[in-house]
Amino acid sequence: MIPIYEQGEGRGIGHGLDTFLDRFDAICKEHLQTNRAKAFAFIFYDFVDQDLRRILKNQGVFTQLDRLAGHDLSVFYLHTGRRDVVAKFNTVFLSKLGVNDRAAPPCVVFFRFKKNSIEDVAIAQLDNADLVHGFHELYGVIERYIKNDVNQMSMGLRSLKWIKSGASLVTLEVFRAALKKALEAILF
């Protein structure tokens, strides 16, 4: 679990939004080279999803999800208190991952980083926003992805959707350029 903070760095874990946007490809490459991750994911939420925001802020939940992800998955999520930053972040990242017409927050978007491009994009739409069920749903979605049990992705959830079109292939240069533009729009 890797938080992305609106301003500054986290307390030892995480990235500032500006440095994350500048270093996104380097972060992915570093995680792959150091066996810190085999795949990546973003957790997207709407600012009004207060329970999901509380879930992600809870240190115990963070620890459980971090242990689950282990060396298989690096999970990024935005940690901010500003509605405009959340909305812009979601719009830009969902669009650049090529899933804006297939997913809406709250959701988890998984992907792999291969040959300097983003591939094998998968979406898990989250249905349960309350604290108790929301954590279990989020944990279950990540667990199923890691176990590569995509075909069994039900547990009361909408199906995990695999995107296998050419449109899901996004070069890092295009992705990074779009993120820099988004950062300028968010911060200025």
WOZILIN-V771566 format. One record per helix or strand of 2 or more residues. SS is the DSSP state (H for helix, E for strand). FROM is the first residue (numbers start at 0). TO is the last residue. If there is no record, write none. Layout:
# WOZILIN-V771566
SS FROM TO
SS FROM TO
This chain:
# WOZILIN-V771566
E 1 4
E 14 15
H 16 32
E 38 43
H 49 56
H 58 68
E 72 78
H 82 95
E 106 113
E 116 124
H 130 145
H 149 151
E 160 161
H 165 167
E 169 170
H 171 186
